[in-house]
Amino acid sequence: MSVPLLFMAAPVAAAALCALLYRWSWLQSVLACLTVLLLALLALQIPLDELAVVGGSDVRLSATFNIFGRAFVFAVEDRPVLIFYFMAALPFFMCGLDGRLTGSFVPAALLLLPLLAATIFVQPLLFAALFLELSAALAVLLLADGAHRAARGALRLLVTVTLGVPFILLAGWQLELAGSGPESTQFLTQAGWALCAGFAILLAAVPFHGWMPAVGQEAPAVAAAFLWALFPAAVLLFLLDALAQFDWLRNTELLFAMLRIAGTGLIVVCGALAFAQRNWGRLAGYAVLVEWGAILLAVGMRTPAALVAAAALLVMRVPALAVWAVGVGALARAGDADLESLRGRAHAQPLATLAALAGGLSLAGLPLTAGFAVRWTVLRMLVADEFWLAAALVLAGLGVLVAHVRLLRALFEPAPQPPPETEPESAVLAGLALLGAGAVLALGLNPQWLVPAATRMVEALAGKLG
C-alpha cells in the first residue's frame, strides 16, 4: 500500500460519499470532520516502508507512489505540513454542523486537500505548480453555492495562478538545462529570475492580490475563509520546500528582496484600502492580506526566528478565520455582508456578532486575541532593523480595526423598519460561536499551544537558513 496514494485517495472517496449526502449538510460536515481527523492521526503515526497488520493481513506501507513517470514521496519531514492541512480544514467543516452549509462546499473542500497534499509529495518539486493550478480551477466549485456564484473572485484567482505557474515551470526547464558546464551559472540565474516572478504572482503580491477581497465579497464566508487559510499557505510552504531543496535558491538574495518588497506593498496598500471598506467580506480579505504581508516580511528576513514567526502566523490565523466564518456566515445568510444590510443585526443575532467580531479583531491583531501575540514578535523583529516597516504594520492593523469599529456601530444601531428577516440562532450555532470566540481569546493568552506545531513545520529549513 502506498502512503501518498492513501492520503490523496481517502479525501476523494469521502468527497464522493458527501456528494451523495447533499440533502443532509450536517451529515456531510460530520463525515468530513471524521475524515480529516483520521488522516491527521495517520500522518502523525503511520510507519513508512514497514510491514503493518491491516485486517489480519501483512501490508507493506510504501513511502513512494509512481504514476505517469512522476513520483509522489512521503518523507518524515512532511508529517507536520500534512497534519497542518488536515487540522486547518477541521474548523471549517465544523462550521456546517448546524446544517447551514449548502451547495458543493464540503465535497469540493475535501477534493482540494489531496491537491494540496500532492504539492508536498510530487517529485520533481517544481511540478507542484501544476497542482496549484488544479486547486485554483477547483476553487470555482468551492466558492459557488445556490445563492453565491463568486464568478469574479474565482476567475481572478484562476487567472492569477495561470499567470504564475508558467514561470515556475520555466524555472524547472532551466534547471534541467543546467549542468556542470560553463553555462550552468547562466541557467541558474535565469531559473532564479523565473522563480522570483512566479512566486511574486502566486504569493498575491500587489497588484496580484485582487482575488482575495473579491472572493470575500462574493463567496459564502466559510468558503472564502477556507480558501484564504489553505491556498496561500500551500504556496508559501511550496516556496519553503524549494528553499530547503535548492542550495543555490537559498543563496539568491533577489528572492528574499522580492519577499520583503511584496510584504511591504501588501501592508501599505491593503492597510489603506481596508480602512475604507464597508463590506465585511472585502474587509476580511484586506485584513488577511495585511497579515499575509507580515508573513512575507518575516520570511524575507531570512532568519530562523523570523521563519518560525511566519509559520506561527499561518497557524494562528486559522481559528480566527474559522470563527469569523461562523459569525459572518450567519449574519449574512439573508443578504450581503455590507454595512447597510448588517445594520441592527446584533440585536437579533448576538452570538453570531460575537463570533464575527472575535475573528475579525484577531485578524486586525488586537491585543488579547490569537492574532496579536505572534504579530507582536514580528513587530519586535522589524523595529530592530526597519522601524518604518513596523510603523506601517501597526497603522495597517489600525486601519482594519477602525473599519471593524464602523461595522460594530452599524450592528448595534436600532434595527431598520421593517426589521430584517433573521433566523433564530440554533443551539449548535451558539455553541460554535462561543467555542470559536473562546478559542481566539485562549490562544491570545496562551500562544504556546500552537507555536510548537508551527515550529515543527519549518525547523529543518530554519536550521539551513541560519
C-alpha positions in Angstrom: 0.0 0.0 0.0 1.3 3.4 -0.9 1.1 6.0 1.8 0.9 9.1 -0.6 -1.8 7.3 -2.5 -3.7 6.7 0.7 -3.6 10.4 1.8 -4.7 11.5 -1.7 -7.4 8.9 -2.3 -9.1 8.9 1.1 -10.4 12.5 0.8 -11.6 11.8 -2.8 -13.6 8.8 -1.5 -15.1 10.9 1.3 -16.0 13.7 -1.1 -17.8 11.2 -3.3 -19.8 10.0 -0.3 -20.5 13.6 0.8 -21.8 14.4 -2.7 -24.4 11.6 -2.3 -25.4 13.1 1.0 -26.1 16.6 -0.3 -29.5 16.7 1.3 -28.0 16.4 4.8 -25.4 19.1 5.0 -24.8 18.4 8.8 -24.0 14.8 7.9 -21.6 15.9 5.2 -19.8 18.0 7.9 -19.7 15.1 10.4 -18.2 12.8 7.7 -15.7 15.4 6.6 -14.6 16.1 10.2 -14.1 12.4 10.9 -12.1 12.0 7.7 -9.6 14.9 8.3 -9.2 13.8 12.0 -8.4 10.3 10.9 -6.0 11.4 8.2 -4.2 13.8 10.6 -3.8 10.9 13.1 -2.4 8.7 10.3 0.0 11.4 9.2 1.3 11.6 12.7 1.8 7.9 13.4 1.8 5.9 10.2 5.0 4.0 9.7 7.0 4.3 6.4 8.5 1.4 4.4 7.5 -1.1 7.1 5.1 -4.0 7.4 1.8 -3.3 9.1 -1.2 -5.6 10.0 -4.4 -4.4 8.3 -7.4 -6.7 8.6 -5.3 -9.6 9.7 -3.0 -9.4 6.7 0.5 -8.0 6.4 0.7 -4.9 4.3 3.9 -3.1 3.4 3.5 0.7 3.7 5.5 2.2 0.9 6.5 5.9 1.1 6.5 6.2 -2.8 3.8 6.2 -5.4 4.6 6.4 -9.1 2.2 7.4 -11.9 2.9 8.7 -15.4 6.6 8.9 -14.8 6.2 11.1 -11.7 7.0 10.1 -8.1 5.0 11.0 -5.1 7.1 10.6 -2.0 6.0 11.0 1.6 9.0 11.8 3.8 9.2 12.1 7.6 9.7 15.9 7.4 6.4 16.1 5.5 4.3 15.0 8.5 3.9 18.4 10.2 2.8 20.1 7.0 0.3 17.3 6.2 -1.1 17.5 9.7 -1.5 21.3 9.3 -3.5 20.9 6.1 -5.9 18.4 7.6 -6.3 20.1 11.0 -6.7 23.5 9.4 -9.6 22.1 7.4 -11.3 20.7 10.5 -12.8 24.0 12.0 -14.3 25.0 8.6 -16.0 21.6 8.3 -17.3 22.1 11.8 -19.0 25.3 10.6 -21.6 23.1 8.9 -22.6 21.1 11.9 -25.7 23.4 12.3 -26.9 22.4 8.8 -26.3 25.9 7.3 -23.8 24.9 4.6 -25.3 24.4 1.2 -24.1 23.6 -2.2 -20.9 21.9 -3.0 -18.6 23.3 -0.3 -17.8 20.1 1.7 -17.2 17.8 -1.3 -15.1 20.5 -3.1 -13.1 21.3 0.1 -12.3 17.6 0.5 -11.2 17.4 -3.1 -8.9 20.3 -2.6 -7.0 18.6 0.2 -5.3 15.8 -1.9 -4.3 18.5 -4.4 -2.6 20.4 -1.6 -1.0 17.2 -0.3 0.3 16.5 -3.8 2.3 19.8 -3.7 4.5 18.3 -1.0 4.6 14.8 -2.4 5.4 15.3 -6.0 8.9 15.0 -7.4 10.5 16.9 -9.1 9.3 19.5 -6.7 8.5 22.3 -9.2 5.7 20.2 -10.7 3.8 21.2 -7.6 2.8 24.3 -9.6 0.5 22.1 -11.7 -1.4 21.0 -8.6 -1.7 24.7 -7.6 -3.3 25.3 -11.0 -5.7 22.4 -10.5 -6.6 23.8 -7.0 -7.4 27.2 -8.5 -9.7 25.6 -11.0 -11.4 23.6 -8.3 -12.0 26.9 -6.4 -14.7 27.7 -8.9 -16.7 24.8 -7.5 -15.6 25.5 -3.9 -16.8 29.1 -3.9 -20.2 28.6 -5.5 -23.5 27.6 -4.0 -27.1 28.3 -4.7 -27.0 32.0 -3.8 -23.4 32.8 -4.5 -21.6 32.4 -7.8 -18.3 34.2 -6.9 -17.5 34.4 -10.6 -15.3 37.4 -10.3 -13.2 36.2 -7.3 -12.8 32.7 -8.6 -11.9 33.9 -12.1 -9.3 36.3 -10.6 -7.7 33.5 -8.6 -7.6 31.3 -11.7 -6.1 34.0 -13.9 -3.5 34.9 -11.2 -2.4 31.3 -10.8 -2.4 30.7 -14.5 -0.1 33.7 -14.9 2.3 32.5 -12.2 2.6 28.8 -13.0 4.4 29.1 -16.4 7.2 30.9 -14.7 7.7 28.1 -12.2 7.7 25.5 -15.0 10.1 27.7 -17.0 12.4 27.6 -14.0 12.2 23.8 -13.9 13.2 23.7 -17.6 16.2 26.0 -16.9 17.2 23.7 -14.0 17.1 20.7 -16.3 19.4 22.5 -18.8 21.8 23.5 -16.0 24.7 21.0 -15.7 28.3 21.1 -14.8 29.3 23.0 -17.9 30.3 26.7 -18.1 26.8 27.8 -18.9 25.3 26.3 -15.7 25.5 29.6 -13.8 23.6 31.3 -16.6 20.8 28.8 -16.4 20.6 29.0 -12.6 20.4 32.8 -12.9 17.6 32.5 -15.4 15.8 30.0 -13.2 16.1 32.3 -10.2 14.5 35.2 -12.1 11.7 32.9 -13.3 11.0 31.6 -9.8 11.0 35.2 -8.3 8.5 36.3 -10.9 6.3 33.2 -10.5 6.3 33.3 -6.7 5.6 37.0 -6.7 2.4 36.3 -8.6 1.4 33.2 -6.7 2.0 34.9 -3.4 -0.6 37.6 -4.2 1.9 40.5 -4.3 0.4 43.8 -5.4 -1.1 44.1 -8.0 -2.0 40.3 -8.0 -3.9 40.5 -4.7 -7.3 41.4 -6.0 -8.8 37.9 -5.9 -8.9 37.8 -2.0 -11.2 40.8 -1.5 -13.3 39.8 -4.4 -13.8 36.3 -3.0 -14.7 37.7 0.4 -17.4 39.9 -1.1 -19.0 37.3 -3.4 -18.5 33.9 -1.9 -20.0 32.3 1.2 -18.0 33.3 4.3 -16.9 29.7 5.1 -15.7 29.0 1.6 -13.8 32.3 1.4 -12.1 31.8 4.8 -11.2 28.2 3.9 -9.5 29.3 0.7 -7.7 32.2 2.5 -6.4 29.8 5.2 -5.1 27.0 2.9 -4.3 28.1 -0.6 -1.8 30.9 0.2 -0.3 28.6 2.9 0.2 25.9 0.3 2.1 28.4 -2.0 4.3 29.6 0.8 5.1 26.0 2.0 5.9 25.1 -1.6 8.4 28.0 -1.6 9.9 26.9 1.7 10.2 23.4 0.3 12.0 24.7 -2.7 14.4 26.7 -0.5 15.1 23.6 1.5 15.9 21.5 -1.6 17.9 24.0 -3.7 21.1 25.4 -2.2 21.5 28.0 -5.0 18.0 29.3 -4.3 18.7 29.9 -0.7 21.7 32.0 -1.7 19.6 34.1 -4.2 19.3 37.4 -2.4 16.9 38.6 -5.1 14.2 36.2 -3.9 14.3 37.4 -0.3 14.3 41.0 -1.5 11.2 40.2 -3.6 9.5 38.8 -0.5 10.3 41.9 1.6 9.1 44.2 -1.2 5.9 42.1 -1.7 5.2 42.1 2.0 5.8 45.9 2.3 3.5 46.6 -0.6 0.7 44.4 0.8 0.9 46.1 4.2 0.9 49.6 2.9 -1.7 49.2 0.1 -4.1 46.8 1.8 -3.9 48.6 5.1 -5.0 51.8 3.4 -7.8 50.1 1.4 -9.1 48.2 4.5 -9.8 51.5 6.2 -12.4 52.4 3.6 -14.2 49.1 3.4 -18.0 48.9 4.1 -18.4 45.3 3.2 -17.3 42.7 5.8 -16.2 40.2 3.3 -13.9 42.6 1.5 -12.6 44.0 4.8 -11.7 40.5 5.9 -9.9 39.9 2.5 -7.8 43.0 3.1 -7.2 42.1 6.7 -5.9 38.7 5.6 -3.7 40.4 3.0 -2.2 42.7 5.7 -1.3 39.7 7.8 0.0 37.9 4.7 2.3 40.9 4.1 3.7 40.4 7.6 4.3 36.7 6.9 6.2 37.5 3.7 8.2 40.1 5.5 9.1 37.6 8.2 10.2 35.0 5.6 12.2 37.7 3.8 14.2 38.5 6.9 16.0 35.2 6.3 16.5 34.2 9.9 15.3 31.1 11.7 13.4 33.0 14.4 11.5 35.1 11.7 10.7 31.9 9.7 9.2 30.3 12.8 7.1 33.5 13.4 5.9 33.4 9.8 4.7 29.8 10.3 3.1 30.7 13.6 1.1 33.4 11.9 0.0 30.9 9.3 -1.3 28.6 12.0 -2.8 31.3 14.3 -5.0 32.8 11.6 -6.8 29.5 11.0 -9.0 29.7 14.2 -9.6 33.4 13.6 -10.8 32.8 10.0 -13.0 29.9 11.1 -14.8 31.8 13.9 -15.2 34.8 11.6 -16.8 32.5 9.0 -19.2 31.2 11.6 -20.4 34.7 12.6 -20.5 36.3 9.2 -22.0 33.3 7.6 -25.0 33.6 10.0 -25.2 37.4 9.8 -25.1 37.5 6.0 -27.4 34.5 5.4 -30.3 36.6 4.4 -28.3 39.1 2.3 -24.9 40.7 1.7 -22.4 41.5 4.4 -22.3 45.2 3.6 -22.8 48.0 6.2 -26.5 48.7 5.3 -27.5 45.0 5.3 -25.9 44.3 8.7 -27.5 47.4 10.4 -29.2 46.3 13.6 -28.4 42.6 13.3 -26.6 42.4 16.6 -29.9 42.6 18.5 -31.3 39.5 16.8 -28.1 37.6 16.4 -25.8 38.5 19.4 -23.7 35.3 19.3 -23.1 35.4 15.6 -22.0 39.1 16.1 -19.6 38.0 18.9 -18.0 35.3 16.6 -17.6 37.6 13.6 -16.0 40.3 15.8 -13.7 37.9 17.6 -12.4 36.6 14.3 -12.2 40.0 12.6 -10.4 41.7 15.5 -8.0 38.8 15.7 -7.1 39.3 12.0 -6.6 43.0 12.9 -4.0 42.0 15.6 -6.0 43.3 18.6 -4.2 42.5 21.9 -5.6 39.5 23.8 -6.6 37.8 20.6 -4.8 34.9 18.7 -3.6 37.3 16.0 -1.7 39.6 18.4 1.0 37.5 20.1 2.9 36.4 17.0 2.4 39.7 15.2 4.0 41.4 18.2 7.0 39.1 17.7 7.3 40.2 14.1 6.9 43.8 15.1 9.8 43.5 17.6 12.0 42.0 14.8 11.1 44.8 12.4 11.8 47.5 14.9 15.4 46.3 15.3 16.1 46.7 11.5 13.3 48.7 9.8 11.4 50.9 12.2 9.2 52.4 9.4 8.0 48.9 8.4 7.0 48.2 11.9 5.1 51.5 12.0 3.4 50.7 8.7 2.3 47.3 10.0 0.8 49.0 13.1 -1.0 51.6 11.0 -2.4 48.9 8.7 -3.7 47.0 11.8 -5.3 50.2 13.0 -7.0 50.7 9.6 -8.5 47.2 9.9 -9.5 47.9 13.5 -11.2 51.3 12.6 -13.2 49.6 9.8 -14.4 47.0 12.3 -15.5 49.7 14.7 -17.6 51.2 11.9 -19.2 47.8 11.4 -19.7 47.3 15.1 -21.5 50.6 15.4 -23.8 49.7 12.5 -24.5 46.3 14.0 -25.7 47.8 17.3 -27.8 50.6 15.8 -31.6 50.4 16.1 -32.9 47.9 13.5 -34.5 49.5 10.4 -38.2 49.4 9.9 -39.3 46.8 8.9 -36.7 44.8 10.7 -34.6 42.4 8.6 -35.7 38.8 8.5 -33.4 36.6 10.5 -33.4 33.0 11.6 -33.2 32.3 15.3 -29.7 31.2 16.5 -29.7 27.5 16.9 -28.0 25.8 19.8 -25.3 24.4 17.5 -24.6 27.8 16.1 -24.4 29.3 19.6 -22.0 26.6 20.7 -19.8 27.1 17.7 -19.8 30.9 18.2 -18.9 30.6 21.9 -16.3 27.9 21.3 -14.7 29.9 18.5 -14.6 33.2 20.4 -13.2 31.4 23.4 -10.5 29.7 21.4 -9.4 33.0 19.9 -9.1 34.6 23.3 -7.5 31.5 24.9 -4.8 31.4 22.1 -4.2 35.1 22.5 -3.4 34.4 26.2 -1.6 31.1 25.5 0.0 31.2 22.0 2.4 28.5 23.1 -0.4 26.0 22.5 0.1 26.2 18.7 3.5 27.8 18.2 5.4 24.5 18.7 3.3 23.0 15.9 4.4 25.8 13.6 8.0 25.4 14.7 8.0 21.7 13.7 6.7 22.7 10.2 9.8 24.7 9.4 12.5 23.6 11.8 14.5 21.8 9.1 14.6 24.8 6.9 15.2 27.2 9.8 18.4 25.4 10.5 19.6 25.7 6.9 18.8 29.4 6.8 20.6 30.0 10.0 
